[in-house]
Every structure is written in structure tokens, then in C-alpha cells.
Amino acid sequence: MTKFFPQPCGLSVWASETCRPEFRLRQGFCYSHLEECKDAFRFAILTDSNKLPSLLQDCSSLVSAESFFVLEYYPEKFLLADNETPVEPTVFYSPYMPTEEILAMIEPYLSRLIHDGFVGFGLANSRLGAELFYSEEKAFTCFTANHIRTMNILARQGLHHRSELLFPADFAHDHLSLVSLEEMQRPEELRSFTPQQLDYITFCGELVEMFEMQPTTSNDDFFLSCKEQDGIETFLSCQPDLCWSGDEEFIHLLMDWKDFVDECCEGFNGCLDDYFRGLKIRDIIARVIDQTDNVTRDKLLKFISEADNTFRGQLVETSRKMFSDTNSERFRNQRFWRWGVTRNHGSTLRRDLIRNGWYSSQS
């Protein structure tokens, strides 16, 4: 028989499900290697909801003294028809901040974040390949390379390894917002809150503003382990022509390439030097891809594939390699971004191209 232990009120398992023999909820954790990243692990943890603040505090050491806050919710209310595609929540990231400062800032909101059935939140440090996240499905997950340290933390919390672990969301259930619940259905610390204070759109909006958070998309969901990032950083720091700073993160370079492609699609209004800086980003990415193992190479190419395909489709006059001593065909497919020029460019780039003889050069 399953021993009862408190769970967030924002996720309600159907009564018919709780009568099933398979409905066996036990506190503990399971873990596995992260897909396509064998030196990192994914921990899934189920515990008493009252213990989550302490668990979050202890596990925050895995993202180090500096991290960023992650918030997932639905910024606008929605109603779904039976045949309508489910709406995806929006994920927001804060800038990097001291982890203890983040924990102090979210403390007044923590109970609401834990219990509301339409909210997920966590902490992350992409440089360390570490993330803590408590989803709207009310499952606590931890991505880290420090699996021994993580198991020690969980053991101190009284949580033990289980080969199989079921969560409330594995059964038929409903998601409930705090504002929809009667006072006595909410945890004691939230019973005196006003409807406005309980409205996740309101309190999540306050957090977005407080942390100066920016929305991201599922296309930006990307994981490089600390070991992979260390290898990339070591390689880049050994390239004398790049002057790579130890404060930079390679993941930001990948995002810069996506931003550059978006800018070209919307209309590139910079000068030729600005355009070359965008191409240089892709040059550096290509240099990293060329020296990585197959698994990391495929991961990087997959992450930028949409941006690459979009940029390739934007290029015109692709028979010319921009201002090169040779128009060798050898690397055209591998270095497509250096062949041609983006279609949708403004007068400044066009003026610079004319001055540099682009339109008078022979194909």
C-alpha cells in the first residue's frame, strides 16, 4: 500500500486512478545517462512537497555560486477546443546572478511556484552543464555530471535510489491553478493570499520583471556537458588568431549565429564589416565542429541546422566567394556562408559591396 505524502495541490490525480494497483508512489530518485551525452546524468526525484524548498537549497550547489533563473508558464490565459493542439508554455531565462541571491528573491514566491499546476521553475548554469527544474508536471529533475555528489545530497535528504519511480503525472490527472482552488484546498501558507496574488500570470509576470528575464523557445533547448565545453574551450583558447576569452561561452556563439541569421532575414542594415563579423561567427563554429568527436559534431550541427538552412536560402550570387584570393569549389558546400551574399540587405552593405568591387567581379 502506498504511504501518503503531500504533493502539490496544482496537480490532481483522478480518483479512479488512485484505486489502481499500479498507483504506487514512493519517495526516492532514479537516474540515467543523458541522451547523446554519456558524461552527464539526468536525475528524476519524487519527494514530499514540504521538503522541496530544502531540496532546492541543497541541490543549488550543483549549479555553483552563479547561475540563472528559469521560469516556465503561460503568459496569457487560454481555452482549448477538443481538437486543438495543446498550447506550449513559454520559457524565460534571467541573466547570470549569484545563486543565493536568486534563492532569496524567489523565496516569497516559492510556495506558489511549487504548487501551481501551470508553472515550472529552476536554476541552471550552462557552462557547467547543470540544471535543476521543477516542472508543471511536478517532477523535480536534475541534470549534472556530478552524479556521486548528487546522490550524496539526496541521501542527506532521506531519498534513496529506486530502479523504477512513478510520478503523479504518470497517471490521468488535471492541472489546477491556485486561483481556481478553494481556500482549504491550498496549503496553509497560501490561504490568506488574494486571488490576484494567486494568479500565476500576475506573480510570474512580477518575477519576469524582477529578474529582467527574456523568453526563449524550444529550439534553444540545448545541452553541452561540462566535459564537452571544457574540450571546446581548450581548443578555442589554443587558436592564436581568435584571442578567445576564458569569460566567453561557446553556447553564446551558437545563439549569436542564430541572431545574425534572423537579422539577415528581417533585413541586414549593417556595413560590410558588420556582415563579416557575422560570417566569422560561423567560421569559428565550423572550426570547432571540424575538431570534435562525432557525437558532439552531430549535436552542434543539429542545433544550428535550421539557421544554416535559412541562411543558405537567403543567399544570392552564390557562384562567387566573397573577396577571396581564389574561387575554389572545394569548400563551397562545407563553407556555404562564404559564397554569395544575403538577399535582403540595406543600402549601407550594398554601398560597401560596390566600393569593394563585388558587382564588377566575375563569376
N, C-alpha and C positions, 0 to 999 in steps of 0.2 A: 504494500500500500504506500502511495506517495505521501510523504510528510509535507504538510502545507508550510510554505514560507512566503512572505509578502512579495508581490510583484507589482509593477507599475499599474495604476488604475486606468491608464490610457490604452491598454490592450486587454481586451476581454475575450477569453476563450469561450466558445459556445458551451452551454450546459450539457448538451448531448455529447460533446467531445470529452468532457471531464469524466464521463462514465465509462469510457472505453478502456479496456485492459492495457492498451498501448500508452495511455496517458500516465506516464511516469516521469515526473520532473524531479531531478536531483541536482543539488548544487555541485559544482565542480568545473573542470575545464577539459578541453581536448585541444590537440594541436596537430598541425601538418606542415610540410614544406609548402612554401608559397609557389604557386604555379609559375613556371618559367623563371624561377629564381631559387635555386636549391640551397643557397646560403642564408635564406630568410624564412621565417616561420609565421604562420597565422594561428593565433590562439583564439578560441571561442569560449566564453566564460558565462556561466549562469550562477547567480547568487541572489541572496536576499536583497531586495531593493533598498532596504535601510542601510546596507553595507556599501552601497555603490559610492557615496562620497569618499569614504575611507579607501576603497579600492582605487578610485581615480587618483587620489592623492599619492598613494604608494606607487602606482604604475607610472605616474608622471615623470619619475626619474628615468624612465626608458627613453623619453624624448629629450632628455638633458635639460640644462638650465635655461635654454632658449627654444621656443617653439612657436607655432601659430595655431590660432583657434579655428576650428572647423564647425560650421553650423549648417544644418540641412533642414529646410522646411518649405512650405508652400506660401510664397509671399502674397498670393491672392486666394480668396475663397473660391471653391469650385464645386460644381454639381455634375455628376456623371450620369449619362444615359446608359442603359444596359449594354448597348453595343458600342460604346465609345471607348477609345484607347485610354488606359489609365494615365493620369497626369503624373509626370515625374517631378519630384521636389527639386528645388534649386539649392545648390551647394555654394556656400560663401566661405572665403578664406580671409583671415586677418593678416596683417604684416607680422613678421617675426617679433616676438616680445619675450621678456623674462617669463618663464613658465609660472613661477609663483605669483607674478602679477596677474596673469590670465586667471589663475585659480581664484585669486582674491576678488577679481572683477565679476566672475560668474557666480560666486557664492550666493548672492541674494536671489539668483535665478535658478540655482541648481535643482531644487525640488521640482520646479515647473519643467525644466529641461528633461529630467528623468521621467516624469510621469505623463507628460502629454503624448498622445498617440500619433501625432503628426510632426514630431520633432526628433532630429538626431543631432548629436554634437560630439566633439572630441578635440584632441590635441595631436599635432603632427610635427615632425622635423624631417623634411625631405632629404636633407644632406645625410642624415643617419639612417634613412630608410625605415623610419619608425613612425607608427601611428596608433593612437588609441581612439576608438569610436564606439559610441553607444547609439545604435540605430533606432529608427522609428519602429522597427520590429522588436525593440527592447532586448537586443542581444549585444553584449559587450565583446568587442573584438580588439585584438592587439596584434600589430604587425611589427616584427622585430627580428634582428639577428641574434639578440642576447637571450636565447631560449632557456639557458640554465638560470640566469638571473631572474627571468620572468617567472619560472617555476618556483624559485625561492620566495619571490614576492607573494605569489598565490598561496604557497604553503603557509606563510605567515598570516594570511587572511583566512586560513582554515579551509582552503579549497584544494581538492585533490583531483588527480588525473582520472578521467574516465574514457575508455576506448570509444564509447558511444554516449552522446549527450543530446537530449531533446530539449527544445525551447518551446515556450508557449506559442510562438508564431508558427511552429511546425504543425499545429492543429488549426481547424477552422476557427476564425476569430474576427473580431471587429476592432477597428481603431477608433478611439474616442478622444475628443479634445476635452481639456479640463473645463472649459466653459459650458460644455454640454452635460456635465455631471452634477448631481445633487450634492449639497454640502457634505452630507455624511458619507458619500462615496469617495470623497477626496481624502488624502492623508491629512492628519490633524493640523500640520503647519500651513496648509493651504485653505483651510476652511473659512478663514476671515478675509480672504482675498476678494476683491470686487471682480465682477465679470470682465471689466476692461483689463485688469491686471492678469487675469487667467487666459485672456485671448492670445493664442500663440502668435498671431500676426502682429499684435501690439508688442509683446515682450521680446519676440525675436527681432522685430524692427528696431527696438531700442538697442539690442546687442549689436546689430549690424552697424548702427550709427556710432555706438560707443567704441567699437573696435575698428571703425573705418574699414569694414570688410568689403570685398569685391566678389561678385558672383563668378562662378566658373561653370564648366559644362562637363558632361560625362566623357567628352572627347579628351579632356585634360586629365582624366584619371590615369595615372601612370606611376609605376613603381620601379625605382632602381635601388638595389640593396646598397648598403654602406660599402661592401667589398667592391661592387661594380663601380660605384662612384669614386672610390679610392684609386682604382685602376685607371679610370679616365682622367682624374685629376693629376695623377703621376705622369701620365703620358703628355697631357697638355703643358704641364709645368716644364717638361723637358724640350719643348719646342721654342727655341730662342726667338723666332720671328713673331710669336704670338704674345709674348710678355704676359702670360696668363697669371692672374692674381689668385692667391690662395683664398681670398674672400668671395670669389665668384663661384657659382654653382652651375654645372653643365645643364641641369634641367631648365634653368632660366634661358639658356641659349636656344634650346628647343622651342620654348614659348616665344622667344624673340623672332624666330623664323616664322612661326605661325602668324604673329602680329604683322610682320613685314609683308607676307602674302596677302593678308586681309587688307593692308593699306594699298597694295597694288591693285587689288580687285575694286576697291572703292574709288581709286583714282590717286596715283602717286604724284604728289605735288612737290617733292624734294628735288635737289640738284643731283648731278651725276655722282658726286662724292657720296651723297646720302644713299644713292642706289647701290653703289659699290659696297658700302658698309653692309647693306642687306645681303648682297651676294656673298660677302666674306663670311657672314654667319653660317651660310650653307656650306661654304668651303671647309670651315672648321668642323662642322658636324660630319661631313664626308671623311675628313681625315681621321676622326675618332672611329667612325663606322669601319673604315678600312683596317684598323688595327685591333678591333675587338673580336671576341670569340663569336661563334655562330649564333648562340642563344641571345647574347646582348645585341648583336648586329640586327637580328630579326626584330627584336623588341623596339629598337630605335627606329628602324625603317617603318615598322607598323605604326608607330606613334606619329610620324610626320608624313605618312603616305597620303593622307587627304590633302595636306598643304602642298606637297610635291605635285600631286595630280592637278590641283587647282592652278598652281603657278605655271606648270607645263602648258595648260590650256590657255593661259593668258599671254604666252609668248608669241611674238610675230617676228618675221625676218629671221627665222631660225637657221638659215644657211650660213649665217655669219657668227663668228665668235668675237665677242666684244673686245676690240682693241688689243688683240693678241698678235704676237710675232708670227704665229702660224695658225692656219685654219685646219689643222689635222683633224680628221674624222674620228680618230682613235677613241677619244673620251666623250664623244657627243652624248651618248645615252647615259653614261655614268655622271657627267657634269652638265646636264641639260640646261641648268640655270644660267650658264655662261654663254649659251647660244641664243641669240636673239635679244629682244627687249620687251618688257611688259607692254601690252597693247594700250592700256588705259593710263597714259602718263600725261602730266601737265606741261605747260609752256616752258617752265624752268629746265626740266630734264631735256625737253626737245631742243631748246636753245643750246645746251651743253653738248648734246649729241651732234648738232650741226657744226658747232665750233671745233669739235674733235674729229670731224670728217666721217662720221658714221654713215650718213646718207650718200656720201660720194664713194665709199669703199665698195669694192667689187665682191660679189658673192663667190 
